Amino acid sequence: MLLFWLGLLLMCSVPLALVSWLIGLHYYLRWKYLDYMVRIFQEKPLFVIPAGQPVSEAEDISFSTADRLSLKGCYLKTSRPRKGVILFGVEFGSNRWSCVQYCQHLVDAGFDVFAFELRNQGESDHLAGYEPLQWVTDYEVEDMRAALRYLKARPDADPRGIGLFGISKGAGAGLLAAARDPFVRCFVTDGVFATYTVVVPYMRYWFKIYNSRYTIQGLLPSWYYGRVGLVGLHRIEKVRKCHFPHLERTIRRLAGRPLLMIHGEADTYIKPEMARALFEQAREPKEFWLVAGAKHNQAQQVAGAEYERRVREFFNRHLADPGANQDEPQARPA
């Protein structure tokens, strides 16, 4: 009988010891490395960000957010029978006129395009005390919702809904805003990323740099690092007075609405495996196009005419009014 109880005690002590070790390691990682994670997370990447020039034929727009900030936008009208309306989400640090580079072929093909600058970006109002980073917060999601309200309220609003075309941060904010709004019927993203699926792989890399015992910690599962990362994100949220929403959860709510996710194969910032991890969370119908040789937000420059063709065909297929003229315009000179 004594041997039985000793055996039972031994069996129970092993998992208890393991749990205790994992809990202790969690707090050790927080104490030792969390400050590194918090600092690196808030560093801004060094990108050459494109900024377009105003076009005279566009409408210059101002509209308000729920918290009474004025955002600046531009509305490009097609001269052809209108097939649909596309909301363009600009990348971090760019301006509303950058939509021309990405969307002129869509305007030529019969789509109206609306783009705007998020708060604290370009000519839009600045929220005091808020310094935006490349990561999407609830502020950018609210700005996207304000843009959707504006498009719904226009006298020439399309009652069938709109499409979303977003670059990087603008794409993420657009997906988050549109998740519960069926007014957005389909989505094209380029370089989109979520917070959790980017932070966790980078945390493994950061720990490897600063930790000489990474051999043991490298065996730990991603969710374990994720718990430490969430603690760091909550700390940053308190300091910056914002919230970082989880696109990984939200993207599942797009189910039934077509998604084309474009990403650069040579993207060293948001690595292709990070993009695929997010793509796997989305539901059908969906398509993933990895552009060979393209770095972050450089797929259009690399793929050129093929990029425009795929984007245009996607919106023709999933957004265009069947009653509109479907003839394709002549290709623009390279």
C-alpha positions as CSV (number, residue, x, y, z in Angstrom):
1,M,0.0,0.0,0.0
2,L,2.8,2.4,0.8
3,L,4.4,1.7,-2.5
4,F,1.1,2.6,-4.2
5,W,0.9,6.0,-2.5
6,L,4.6,6.7,-3.2
7,G,4.1,5.9,-6.9
8,L,1.0,8.1,-7.0
9,L,2.9,11.0,-5.3
10,L,5.7,10.6,-7.8
11,M,3.3,10.6,-10.8
12,C,1.7,13.8,-9.5
13,S,4.9,15.5,-8.6
14,V,6.3,15.3,-12.2
15,P,3.5,17.4,-13.9
16,L,3.4,19.7,-10.9
17,A,7.1,20.3,-11.2
18,L,6.8,21.0,-14.9
19,V,3.9,23.5,-14.4
20,S,5.9,25.2,-11.7
21,W,8.9,25.4,-14.0
22,L,6.8,26.9,-16.8
23,I,5.3,29.5,-14.5
24,G,8.7,30.4,-13.2
25,L,10.2,30.6,-16.7
26,H,7.3,32.9,-17.8
27,Y,8.0,35.4,-15.0
28,Y,11.7,35.1,-15.7
29,L,11.2,35.9,-19.4
30,R,9.1,38.9,-18.4
31,W,11.6,40.2,-15.9
32,K,14.6,39.6,-18.2
33,Y,13.4,40.4,-21.7
34,L,10.1,42.2,-21.7
35,D,11.7,45.6,-21.8
36,Y,13.6,44.7,-25.0
37,M,10.3,43.5,-26.6
38,V,8.5,46.7,-25.6
39,R,11.3,48.9,-26.9
40,I,11.7,47.1,-30.2
41,F,7.9,46.9,-30.8
42,Q,7.7,50.7,-30.7
43,E,10.6,51.3,-33.2
44,K,9.5,52.6,-36.6
45,P,10.8,50.8,-39.7
46,L,13.0,52.7,-42.1
47,F,11.0,52.6,-45.3
48,V,10.9,54.8,-48.4
49,I,7.2,55.6,-48.3
50,P,5.5,56.7,-51.6
51,A,3.4,59.9,-51.5
52,G,1.3,60.8,-54.5
53,Q,0.6,64.2,-56.0
54,P,-2.9,65.7,-56.2
55,V,-4.9,65.2,-59.4
56,S,-7.2,68.0,-60.5
57,E,-10.1,65.9,-61.5
58,A,-10.5,64.3,-58.0
59,E,-12.9,65.5,-55.3
60,D,-11.1,66.8,-52.2
61,I,-13.1,65.5,-49.3
62,S,-13.3,66.2,-45.5
63,F,-15.4,64.0,-43.2
64,S,-15.6,63.5,-39.4
65,T,-14.9,60.6,-37.1
66,A,-17.0,59.7,-34.1
67,D,-14.7,61.6,-31.9
68,R,-15.0,64.7,-34.1
69,L,-11.7,64.7,-35.9
70,S,-11.7,65.9,-39.5
71,L,-10.0,63.5,-42.0
72,K,-8.9,64.4,-45.5
73,G,-9.8,62.2,-48.4
74,C,-10.0,62.2,-52.2
75,Y,-12.6,60.7,-54.5
76,L,-11.7,59.7,-58.0
77,K,-14.6,59.2,-60.4
78,T,-14.5,57.1,-63.4
79,S,-15.5,58.5,-66.8
80,R,-17.0,55.2,-67.8
81,P,-20.2,53.6,-66.7
82,R,-19.5,52.8,-63.1
83,K,-18.9,49.2,-62.1
84,G,-18.5,49.8,-58.4
85,V,-16.8,51.8,-55.6
86,I,-13.5,50.9,-54.0
87,L,-12.2,52.1,-50.6
88,F,-8.4,52.4,-50.7
89,G,-6.4,52.1,-47.4
90,V,-3.1,53.9,-47.6
91,E,0.0,52.5,-45.9
92,F,1.6,54.0,-42.8
93,G,3.1,57.4,-43.4
94,S,1.7,57.9,-46.9
95,N,-0.9,60.3,-48.1
96,R,-4.3,60.0,-49.8
97,W,-2.9,60.7,-53.3
98,S,-0.8,57.5,-53.2
99,C,-4.0,55.8,-54.3
100,V,-3.4,57.1,-57.9
101,Q,-0.3,54.9,-58.3
102,Y,-2.3,51.8,-57.2
103,C,-5.7,52.6,-58.5
104,Q,-5.6,54.7,-61.7
105,H,-6.0,51.5,-63.8
106,L,-9.2,50.7,-61.7
107,V,-10.6,54.2,-62.4
108,D,-9.8,53.7,-66.1
109,A,-11.6,50.3,-65.9
110,G,-14.9,51.8,-64.5
111,F,-14.4,52.0,-60.7
112,D,-14.7,55.0,-58.4
113,V,-11.9,55.1,-55.8
114,F,-12.0,56.8,-52.4
115,A,-8.8,57.2,-50.3
116,F,-8.2,59.1,-47.1
117,E,-5.5,59.9,-44.6
118,L,-5.8,58.4,-41.1
119,R,-5.6,60.6,-38.0
120,N,-2.2,62.0,-37.3
121,Q,-1.2,61.4,-40.9
122,G,-1.0,63.8,-43.8
123,E,-3.5,66.7,-43.6
124,S,-6.0,64.9,-41.4
125,D,-6.5,66.2,-37.8
126,H,-4.1,65.1,-35.1
127,L,-5.3,63.6,-31.9
128,A,-3.4,65.1,-29.0
129,G,-1.2,62.7,-27.1
130,Y,-1.4,59.9,-29.8
131,E,1.7,58.9,-31.8
132,P,0.8,56.3,-34.4
133,L,3.1,53.4,-35.1
134,Q,3.0,50.9,-38.0
135,W,0.7,48.7,-35.9
136,V,-3.0,49.0,-36.3
137,T,-4.9,50.4,-33.2
138,D,-8.5,51.0,-32.4
139,Y,-8.0,54.6,-33.6
140,E,-7.3,53.5,-37.2
141,V,-10.2,51.1,-37.1
142,E,-12.5,53.9,-36.1
143,D,-11.2,56.1,-38.9
144,M,-12.0,53.3,-41.4
145,R,-15.5,53.0,-40.0
146,A,-15.9,56.7,-40.4
147,A,-14.8,56.3,-44.1
148,L,-17.5,53.6,-44.5
149,R,-20.1,55.8,-43.0
150,Y,-19.1,58.6,-45.4
151,L,-19.4,56.4,-48.4
152,K,-22.8,55.1,-47.4
153,A,-24.0,58.7,-46.9
154,R,-22.9,60.0,-50.3
155,P,-25.7,61.0,-52.7
156,D,-24.1,58.6,-55.3
157,A,-23.5,55.8,-52.9
158,D,-23.6,52.3,-54.4
159,P,-26.4,50.4,-52.6
160,R,-24.8,47.1,-53.5
161,G,-21.8,47.9,-51.3
162,I,-18.1,48.5,-52.0
163,G,-14.7,46.7,-52.3
164,L,-11.7,47.3,-50.1
165,F,-8.1,47.6,-51.5
166,G,-5.5,48.2,-48.8
167,I,-1.8,48.4,-48.4
168,S,0.0,47.1,-45.2
169,K,-1.4,49.0,-42.2
170,G,-4.3,50.4,-44.3
171,A,-5.3,46.9,-45.3
172,G,-5.3,45.7,-41.7
173,A,-7.4,48.6,-40.5
174,G,-9.8,48.1,-43.4
175,L,-10.3,44.4,-42.6
176,L,-10.9,45.0,-39.0
177,A,-13.5,47.7,-39.7
178,A,-15.2,45.7,-42.4
179,A,-15.4,42.4,-40.5
180,R,-18.9,43.1,-39.1
181,D,-20.1,45.3,-42.0
182,P,-21.5,43.5,-45.0
183,F,-21.4,46.8,-47.0
184,V,-17.8,45.7,-47.8
185,R,-18.2,42.9,-50.3
186,C,-14.7,41.9,-51.2
187,F,-11.1,42.6,-50.2
188,V,-7.6,43.0,-51.8
189,T,-4.7,43.4,-49.5
190,D,-1.0,43.9,-50.2
191,G,1.5,43.4,-47.4
192,V,-1.2,43.1,-44.7
193,F,-0.1,41.9,-41.3
194,A,-1.5,41.2,-37.8
195,T,0.0,41.9,-34.5
196,Y,0.2,38.5,-32.8
197,T,1.4,36.5,-35.8
198,V,4.2,39.0,-36.3
199,V,5.2,39.6,-32.7
200,V,5.5,35.9,-31.7
201,P,8.1,34.9,-34.3
202,Y,10.1,38.0,-33.7
203,M,10.0,37.3,-29.9
204,R,11.8,34.0,-30.6
205,Y,14.4,35.9,-32.6
206,W,14.8,38.6,-30.0
207,F,15.2,36.1,-27.2
208,K,17.8,34.2,-29.2
209,I,19.9,37.5,-29.5
210,Y,19.7,38.4,-25.8
211,N,19.6,34.9,-24.2
212,S,22.6,32.5,-24.1
213,R,20.3,29.6,-23.0
214,Y,18.0,29.7,-26.0
215,T,18.5,26.0,-26.7
216,I,16.0,25.2,-23.9
217,Q,13.7,28.1,-24.5
218,G,13.6,27.4,-28.2
219,L,11.7,24.1,-27.5
220,L,8.8,26.1,-26.0
221,P,5.7,26.4,-28.1
222,S,4.6,29.6,-29.8
223,W,1.6,30.1,-27.6
224,Y,3.9,30.3,-24.6
225,Y,5.9,33.2,-26.1
226,G,2.5,34.6,-27.1
227,R,1.5,34.9,-23.4
228,V,4.6,36.9,-22.7
229,G,4.0,39.0,-25.8
230,L,0.5,39.8,-24.7
231,V,1.8,41.1,-21.4
232,G,4.1,43.4,-23.3
233,L,1.3,44.6,-25.6
234,H,-0.9,45.5,-22.6
235,R,2.0,47.5,-21.1
236,I,2.4,49.4,-24.4
237,E,-1.4,50.0,-24.6
238,K,-1.4,51.6,-21.2
239,V,1.4,53.9,-22.0
240,R,0.2,54.9,-25.5
241,K,-3.5,54.9,-24.5
242,C,-4.7,52.7,-27.3
243,H,-5.6,49.1,-28.1
244,F,-4.1,46.7,-30.6
245,P,-6.9,44.6,-32.0
246,H,-6.3,41.0,-33.1
247,L,-6.8,40.7,-36.8
248,E,-6.1,36.9,-36.5
249,R,-9.5,36.5,-34.8
250,T,-11.4,39.1,-36.8
251,I,-10.4,37.9,-40.3
252,R,-12.5,34.8,-39.8
253,R,-15.6,36.9,-39.8
254,L,-15.0,37.7,-43.5
255,A,-16.3,34.2,-44.4
256,G,-18.2,34.2,-47.6
257,R,-16.7,37.4,-48.9
258,P,-13.8,37.0,-51.4
259,L,-10.3,37.8,-50.3
260,L,-7.1,38.2,-52.4
261,M,-4.0,38.5,-50.2
262,I,-0.9,39.7,-52.0
263,H,2.6,39.5,-50.4
264,G,6.2,40.0,-51.4
265,E,8.3,36.8,-51.4
266,A,11.4,38.9,-50.4
267,D,9.7,40.8,-47.6
268,T,12.1,40.7,-44.7
269,Y,9.9,42.7,-42.4
270,I,6.6,40.8,-42.6
271,K,8.0,37.5,-43.7
272,P,6.0,35.3,-46.1
273,E,5.4,32.7,-43.4
274,M,3.8,35.4,-41.2
275,A,1.5,36.4,-44.0
276,R,0.6,32.8,-44.6
277,A,-0.2,32.2,-40.9
278,L,-2.7,35.1,-41.1
279,F,-4.1,33.8,-44.4
280,E,-4.7,30.4,-42.9
281,Q,-7.0,32.1,-40.4
282,A,-9.2,33.4,-43.1
283,R,-12.0,31.4,-44.6
284,E,-13.0,30.7,-48.1
285,P,-13.2,32.1,-50.7
286,K,-9.6,33.3,-50.6
287,E,-6.5,33.4,-52.7
288,F,-2.8,34.0,-51.7
289,W,-0.4,35.4,-54.3
290,L,3.2,35.5,-53.4
291,V,5.1,37.9,-55.7
292,A,8.6,36.6,-56.4
293,G,11.4,39.1,-55.7
294,A,9.1,41.7,-54.1
295,K,10.0,43.3,-50.7
296,H,7.4,44.8,-48.3
297,N,4.8,46.9,-50.2
298,Q,6.8,46.5,-53.4
299,A,4.7,43.9,-55.2
300,Q,3.2,46.5,-57.6
301,Q,6.6,47.8,-58.6
302,V,7.9,44.3,-59.2
303,A,4.9,42.6,-60.9
304,G,3.7,45.7,-62.8
305,A,1.1,44.8,-65.4
306,E,0.4,41.4,-63.9
307,Y,-0.3,43.1,-60.5
308,E,-2.8,45.4,-62.1
309,R,-4.4,42.7,-64.1
310,R,-5.0,40.4,-61.1
311,V,-6.4,43.2,-59.0
312,R,-8.7,44.5,-61.8
313,E,-9.9,41.0,-62.6
314,F,-10.7,40.3,-58.9
315,F,-12.9,43.4,-58.7
316,N,-14.5,42.8,-62.0
317,R,-15.4,39.3,-60.8
318,H,-16.5,40.1,-57.3
319,L,-17.6,43.7,-57.2
320,A,-18.6,45.0,-60.7
321,D,-22.2,45.8,-61.5
322,P,-23.3,43.2,-64.1
323,G,-25.1,45.9,-65.9
324,A,-22.0,48.1,-66.4
325,N,-19.9,47.9,-69.5
326,Q,-17.3,45.1,-68.9
327,D,-15.0,46.0,-71.8
328,E,-11.4,46.4,-70.6
329,P,-9.6,49.7,-71.4
330,Q,-6.4,49.6,-73.3
331,A,-3.3,48.9,-71.1
332,R,-1.4,51.9,-69.9
333,P,2.1,52.4,-71.2
334,A,4.8,50.9,-69.0
